[in-house]
Amino acid sequence: MQSNPETVVSDFCKAWARLDLDGVMGFFSDDAVYHNIPMKPASGKDAIRKTIEGLLKGVKSIEFKILHSAAHGNVVMNERVDSFAAGGKHIALPVMGVFELDGHGKIKAWRDYFDLEMYMKQLR
């Protein structure tokens, strides 16, 4: 592996604050899978880009604050609070993320576990 997986994931989480979709997409392998567990997975970079575009629509700011992180080999798990400012609302969502990296330091799988109802209540 060319890069430390925990550093890659930390840098990935920081990249979201720049609201730079191309920068975020640069962390993924071509065959990556992104799965927000309450929803259907997005497979491949094109589907992931489309999913992230939808998530970022109307977002004025975003921060992934990592509270705890653990790594074993190419797998990184982090407990985070993802904060969004959009549509005049501020949303703070506790998340558990699992990332698997390939041999080139790219994210090949990303799974986020969170309470969808908690998110929806904050949108209302």
Phi, psi and omega in degrees: 000133185281334184230154175292121184303319181295324177292319178301313182294320177299315179295322177299313180297322178293326183298331180300326183298337180279352182052038182253096184300318179297321178297316178296316182296333180296345180277346186266146168285162182298329184257021184297158175233128177244125183227107165281109194308324178291350185239180178284146178289153173253123183248128181090154185299323181296315180292323178294316178302314181299318179297314181293322175304317178296320179293325184273351182301121178079001181282128179268328176205156179209145177214133172254102181267113180279122178269317179215148180217142177219142180226146173216113184061234182266011181251132178236133175241136175222144171262126185223169164238117178265122182245134181232144168241117182203142176057034180075009180242153173245127182242130175236121187232118173293136184221144169246120183247143175234126182237135173242129180254151176273185182289356180251009179079019178257148178285120178256342176210135177222120178238128176245131178248126181202170180269104182299323180296322177300319178295312183297321178299324180287337178284333184287000000 
